[in-house]
């Protein structure tokens, strides 16, 4: 598969104290690549997560949802090539077998082991391959973050990782994140599979609060194709090895800095997923202002970002702003035609319900020839704002998904 034209190089990510990634080949598909990621976490690691709101979640999602209640983690296992979703009792048995095998190796509780799978839906994860893959991973040498990221991918065309730092109580802490995702992206909570690791000392409760906040402004604001996965999971782990005074609430010294750093990291990762949208050639930001509420602005921005007509117009570099009007109107949210204003990039194209006087399409056409596209909509009704990120819709998306299983 060709590398996305919107790809970003994989950054130099530092090791996180208390976190050790390894990879192996379980052979979930007939491919010559690693497809099992095994990451160990030192005792005392706290965990938080946001998981798909799909009503048909995978057994892995259900397992993680239950394990998050305890707030502690010792390992992560990620299987690529098989989603193990809609697989009934056999799928649940596979997750239980993976957790039990890792728990036995680490002398921890099965609930301390977090499991994710991604790939084809409806095919049970073969337990024998999973266990053989784990045996290989147990014996493998630690690997780089880039190797771990490549291993969790499916239709991804480039490895996606990011980092940031924060100062907490006089100690510098590091946050590293890796993520996979290219299609089936329209999350109600997160996106495909993402894993965040920090050496900061953070209680599970506060980590959950901050991850939820970051998710709402980042992962829940991206869409590639309007489809939400059965497996969406973003998990965050804090080892506490940095030695900062533990964060337990919003009033603690450094809490604001940690929130900002986590939000920045999640935004970087979310943008990378959109830049690897299946068949994508354009990265699109949709900014809505002047809505009656933030919730209303979000729904309108999502309507624009998910519109096949808007996305194909951008793919064709066609300044068809009437399609944006259409998407606003169909969102089911308050809107007044004669108050609406629309811009492409820095160029205002419509105001008060009609094209601006003397509208010149030349600068808009030039903007649309670039890779990063901005669409702005002002409803003129209130203070509600929202931003969504999406990509264009091309023939490449059809080619990838017409024969995905083969």
DRENKEFI-161035 format. One record per residue: residue in three letters; x, z, y of N, C-alpha, C in turn. Coordinates in steps of 0.05 Angstrom, whole numbers, plus 5000, padded with zeros to 4 digits. Example, Ala and Ser with C-alpha at 12.3 -4.5 7.8 and 13.67 -1.06 7.14 Angstrom:
<recs>
ala526451564886524651564910526451564934;ser525751424955527351434979525851575001;
</recs>
This chain:
<recs>
unk501750004976500050005000501850005025;unk501149835044502849815068502550065085;unk504750135097504850375115503150325139;unk501650525148499850495171501550425196;unk500550235212501950175237501850405257;unk500150605251500050845268501651075258;unk503251025237504751245223506751375242;unk507251625236509251775250511451865230;unk513951875238516051965219515652255211;unk516352315187516152595178518152765193;unk517352985205519153145220520953325203;unk523053425215524853605201523553885201;unk522453965178520954215177522754435164;unk522854665177524554875166523255015142;unk524955145127523855315105522355555118;unk520355655104518955895112519656115092;unk520756325103521456555085519056645069;unk519556665043517356755025515756535013;unk516456285019515056045009516955854995;unk516355784970518055604955516455384942;unk516655134952515254904940516754774918;unk515354684898516454524876514454304869;unk515454094857513653874848514353784820;unk512353654807512753564780510753334775;unk511153204752509352984744507653074721;unk504953104726503153174705502052924691;unk502052694705501052444694498052424695;unk496852504717493952484719492952194720;unk494752024729494151734730496651594719;unk496351344710498651194700500451094723;unk501751284736503551214758506251354754;unk508251244765510951354763511551514788;unk510251744790510751914814509852204807;unk510852384823510052664820507152694830;unk505552854816502752884824501853174821;unk503653364818502953644818504853804836;unk503753944855505254104873504754394867;unk506954554865506754834858508354984879;unk507055154894508255304916507955604911;unk510155744909510056034904510256184931;unk508956414932508856584956509656864949;unk511356984965512257254959509957454960;unk510257674945508257884947507757974976;unk505258044982504658125009503657905027;unk503557655016502557425032499557445035;unk498657405060495757405065494857115066;unk492257065063491156795062488456775077;unk487956545088485356485100484756195094;unk482256115096481655835090478955745101;unk478755485105476255355111475755135091;unk473355135080472754965057470254795062;unk470054575047467954375051465154505051;unk463454405067460654485067458954295050;unk460254115035458853935016457154104997;unk454854014991453154144971453854074943;unk455853904940456953834913459953894912;unk460754144917463554204918464954204891;unk467554164891469054174866469354464857;unk469954504831470454774821472854904836;unk474754744845477054854859476054984885;unk474254854899473154964924471755224919;unk470155224898468655474891470555694883;unk472755624869474755824862476055944886;unk476955764905478255864929476456024946;unk473855944948471956094964471756384955;unk471756424928471556694917474156844921;unk476456704917479056834919479656924948;unk478656774967479156844995478157115003;unk476157204989474957474996477057694994;unk478857664975480957864971483257844991;unk483657615002485557585024488457585017;unk489157554991491957564983492557314966;unk495157224967495856984953498657004942;unk499156884919501856864907502656584900;unk500656394900501456124893499255924901;unk500055674903498255444908498955224888;unk496955114875497354884858495554654868;unk496754424872495254194882495653964862;unk493353854852493453634833492553384848;unk494053164846493352914859492652694839;unk490552544844489752334826487152384812;unk486252634813483752714799482452934815;unk480052884826478753084843477553314827;unk477053264801475853464784473153564796;unk471853394811469253464823467053334807;unk464753474805462453384790463153354760;unk464453564750465453554723464453794706;unk462553944717461254154702463154364691;unk462454474667463954684655466854614649;unk467354364642470054274636471854294661;unk470754234684472254254709472854544715;unk470954714712471355004717473455114698;unk473355034673475255134654478055044661;unk478354804672481054714680482154884702;unk480554944722481455114744482255394734;unk480555504717481155774706483755764689;unk484155554674486655534658489155514675;unk488955364697491155334715491855604728;unk489755744738490256004751491356204731;unk490356204707491256394687494256344680;unk494956094677497656024669499656104691;unk498956054716500656124738500756434741;unk498556564738498456854740500256984719;unk500256864695501956974674504956934681;unk505656714693508456664700509356834723;unk507556904742508357064765507557354763;unk506257434741505357704738503557794761;unk501557624767499657684788496857644778;unk494857684795492157644787491457344789;unk489757244771488956964774487756904802;unk486357094813485157054840487257024862;unk489757084856491957044876492956754875;unk491856594857492756314854490656124866;unk491355964885489555784898489955494887;unk487755364880487955114866486354894882;unk487554664885486254434897486754184880;unk484854004881485153744867483953534885;unk485153294883484253074900484552804885;unk482652624888482752374874479952284866;unk479752164843477152054834475252274827;unk472752244836470652444830469352364803;unk468652574787467052534763468752524737;unk471352564739473052554716474252834712;unk473752974690474753244686477853244687;unk478953444699481853474700482853544672;unk484653394660485553454633487353704633;unk486453904618487854164618490654134606;unk490853964585493553944573495553824592;unk494753634608496553514628497153714650;unk495153864658495654064679497654274670;unk497254374646499054584636501854474631;unk502154224621504754104618506154064645;unk504553984665505553944691506554204703;unk505054414698505954684708508554774695;unk508754724669511254804656513654654669;unk513254394675515354244688515854354716;unk513754434730514154544757515554804757;unk514854974737516255234735519255204732;unk520054994718522954954713524254784735;unk522754674753523854494773525354644795;unk527154514808528554624831526754614855;unk527054794874525554774899525854504912;unk523854414925523854144938523454164968;unk523653944981523253935010520253925016;unk519653975041516853955050515853665048;unk517653475053516853195051516153125022;unk517753215003517153164975514453284967;unk513953534976511353664970509053514982;unk509453405006507353265020506752995007;unk508852854999508452594985506952644958;unk507452864946506252924920503252974921;unk502253084944499353144946497752904955;unk499052684962497652454972496252284951;unk494252124961492951934943493151654957;unk491251594974491451334988493051355014;unk494251585019495951625043498151415043;unk498851315067501051125069503551255080;unk503351495090505751645100505351945097;unk507552085094507452375091506852495118;unk505152705118504352825143505053125144;unk506653195164507453475167507953535196;unk507853785204508253875231509154165232;unk510154245254511054525258510754615286;unk510754875290510754985317511855275314;unk512355395337513355675337511755835357;unk512056095355510856285375512556535376;unk512356675398513756935400511757155399;unk512057325378510157545374511757805374;unk511157975394512558235395515558205396;unk516558005410519457965413520657815389;unk519157745369520157595346519057315346;unk520857115342519956845339518956785311;unk516556695309515456625283515056325282;unk515056215257514855935253512355865237;unk511055655244508755555229509355265220;unk508955215194509354945183506754865169;unk506054605172503654515159504154245146;unk502954205122502953935109500053865103;unk499453605102496653535098496553255085;unk494353205071493852935061491052865069;unk490552605072487952515079488152235092;unk486352055084486451785094483551665095;unk482051725074479251635073477451865064;unk474851825065472952035060473352265080;unk473652195105474252385126471952405146;unk470352605145468452675166467652965160;unk469553145164469253425154467153585169;unk465853755154464153965166465754225170;unk468254225162469854465164472854405167;unk473754215152476654165151477053875145;unk479253805133479553525124481253515099;unk480253375079481653345054483253595047;unk485853565043487453805035489653855054;unk489754095066491754175085492754455079;unk495354505082496554765076498454845099;unk497955085108499455195131500955445122;unk503455465129505155695121506555805146;unk506556065148507956195170509356445160;unk511556515173512956765166511956995183;unk509856955199508757165215507257365198;unk507157615208505557825195502857815208;unk500857735193498057705203496157805182;unk494257975190492358075170490557835161;unk489557855137487857645127485357605145;unk484357825155481957805172482457655198;unk484657715211485257585236486157295231;unk487557245209488356975202485856805198;unk483856915185481356775181479956705208;unk479956895226478656845252480056625267;unk482756645268484256445283484156165270;unk484256155244484055895230481255775235;unk479155935234476555835240476255715267;unk477455855287477455755315478955495317;unk481255485305482955245306481455005292;unk480255065270478854855255476654735272;unk475054895285472854785300473654595322;unk476054635333477054465355478754235345;unk479354225319481254015310480253875285;unk480453995262479653865237476653785237;unk475053955249472153885250471553695273;unk473553585285473153395307474453125300;unk474853065275475952805267474052675247;unk474152405247472552255228473951985224;unk473951895199474951625193472651445185;unk470851555168468751375157466051515153;unk465751745165463251905165462652035138;unk464552035119464052155093465552415089;unk464152615080465352885076466052915047;unk468452995041469453025013468253264999;unk468153254973467453474956469653684954;unk472053614964474453774958475753884983;unk474653825007476053905032476854195032;unk479354245038480454515039482854515058;unk482854715076485254785091485755075087;unk488155135077488855415071491255495087;unk491255735098493555835114494556085101;unk497256105099498556335086500656455105;unk500656715106502456865124504157065107;unk506757015106508457185088509357445101;unk509357465128510157705141513157745142;unk514757545135517657575133519057575160;unk517657495181518957485207519357765219;unk517957955210518358235219516958305245;unk515158135254513658205278511658425273;unk510858575294508658775290506258625279;unk505058705257502858555246500558505265;unk499558265265497258205282494658265266;unk492958425278490458505264488058445281;unk488458375307486158325324486958185350;unk484958095365485457935388486858085411;unk486758355410488058505431490958565426;unk491958505402494758565395496658385412;unk499058495418501058345432501858105415;unk501657875427502357625413500057485401;unk497757605401495357475388494657215401;unk494757205427494156965442496156745436;unk498756815434500856625428500456515400;unk499756675381499356585354496956395352;unk494756465366492456295367493156015377;unk494656015399495355765412497155595393;unk499055725380500855585362499355475338;unk497555625326495955525304494155295312;unk492955315335491355105345492854845350;unk495254875360497054645365497754515338;unk498554675319499254565292496954425280;unk494554535280492254405268491554145282;unk491954135309491353895323493353675315;unk495853745313497853545304497153435277;unk496353615258495753525231493253355231;unk491253435246488753285247489153005257;unk490752975278491352715289492852535269;unk494552655253496052495233494252385212;unk492152535205490252425185488852185196;unk487952205221486551975234488451735236;unk490951785242492951565245493451425218;unk492751565196493051445170490251365158;unk488251345175485651265166485850995151;unk484350975129484650745112484050485128;unk486050315129485850065143486150075173;unk486750315184486650355213488950205227;unk488250105251490249985269490150105297;unk488050265302487750395328487050685325;unk488250855341487551145343485751175367;unk483351285363481351285384480651575391;unk480751645417479751895427477151855441;unk475152005434472451995446472052255461;unk471952245487471552485504468852475517;unk467252675512464552695524464452925543;unk463452885567463153095587460253075597;unk459453285612456853285625454453305608;unk454853395583452553435565451153695571;unk448853735559447353985564448754225551;unk450354185530451754405517454154285502;unk456054455495458254355479457354245452;unk455354375440454354275415453153995418;unk451653955439450453695444452653485449;unk454753565464456953385469458353305443;unk458653505425459953445399458353245383;unk455753275383454053095367454152815378;unk454252795405454352525417457052395412;unk459252555415461852455409462152355380;unk460952515362460952435334459452185328;unk457152145342455551905339457151665348;unk458651685369460351465379462651415359;unk463951625351466351605333465651495306;unk463151545297462351455270461051175271;unk460551075294459050815296460650585285;unk459750445264461250205254461449995276;unk459349975293459449765314461549835335;unk461750085343463850155362466550115349;unk466950205324469550195311470449905306;unk468549735299469349455295469949315321;unk468549385342469149275369471949345377;unk472749595372475449675379477449525361;unk476849495336478649345318479049055329;unk476948935340477148665351478048655379;unk478648895391479648915419477548795438;unk474948855431472748745447471548975464;unk471548945490470649145509467549155510;unk466349185487463449185485462349465490;unk462149545515461349815521458349865516;unk456849645512454049685504453649825478;unk455649795460455549935435455950235438;unk457350315459457650605465455050705475;unk453650555492450950635501449150675477;unk449250485459447550505434448150765419;unk450650825416451451065400450551325414;unk450651325441449651555455446651585451;unk445251365453442351375451441351455424;unk442851395403441851455376442551735366;unk444151885382445152145374442952355372;unk440652305385438452495384438852725403;unk440752705421441352915440440352835468;unk439953035486439052965513440952775527;unk439852555538441352365553439452215572;unk440452165596438952015616440351745622;unk439051535615440251265618441451225646;unk440051305667440951245694442951445705;unk443851635688445951825696448551765681;unk448351605660450551555642452851405655;unk455351495649457751355658459651325635;unk461051095633462751035611465350915621;unk467551005609470150885616471650815590;unk473450625593475450555572478150595585;unk479750785573482250855586481750975614;unk483050875634482650975662480650805677;unk479450615664477650425678474750485674;unk473350545696470450595694469050325690;unk467450305669466150055664463150065670;unk461950305669459050325674458550595688;unk456650595706455950835720452950825728;unk451551045726448751065734447050845720;unk447750805694446050635677446550345679;unk448650255692449249965692452249925698;unk453149675694455949615699456749675728;unk459149765732460049835759460249575775;unk459849595801460049365819462849245818;unk463048985815465548855814467248915789;unk465848985767467249055742469148825733;unk471648895729473648705719474548795692;unk474148625672474748705645477748685638;unk479348575656482148535650483648785642;unk483549005658485049245650483949375624;unk481349335619480249445595481249285571;unk481349025573482448865552485348935546;unk486848985567489649065563489849335549;unk488049525556488049785543487449755513;unk485549585507484649555479486749415461;unk488649295473490849165458492849375448;unk492749615460494649825452493749955426;unk495250145416494550295392492950545397;unk493250665420491850905427489650845448;unk487150885440484850795455483351045465;unk482451045490480751255500478051155508;unk475951295499473251235508472151495520;unk471251475545470151705559467251655566;unk465551865561462751855568461952105583;unk460652065606459652285622456652265623;unk455252475612452352475611451052545638;unk452452695655451452775681449152975679;unk449053135658446853325654447653615656;unk450153675650450953965649453953985646;unk454754215634457654275631458754245603;unk457054135585457954105557460153895554;unk462253965538464453785534465153785504;unk466353565495467353545467469153305465;unk471153325447472953105441473053065411;unk472752805403473052725375475252525373;unk476452515350478552315345477752145320;unk478051885322477351705300479251475301;unk478651275284480251025283478350795281;unk479450555283477850315282477050255253;unk475250065249474249995222475049695218;unk476749655198477849385193477249295165;unk477949045159477648935132479349105112;unk481549225122483249385105481749615092;unk479849735106478349955095476749865071;unk475549625074473949515052475749455028;unk478049335033479849265011480749504995;unk481349725009482249964996480050084978;unk477550094989475450244976473750074957;unk474049814958472649644939473749664911;unk476249744908477449764881479050024879;unk478050244891479450494892480050604864;unk478150584846478650704819480650554803;unk481050304809483050144794485750144806;
</recs>
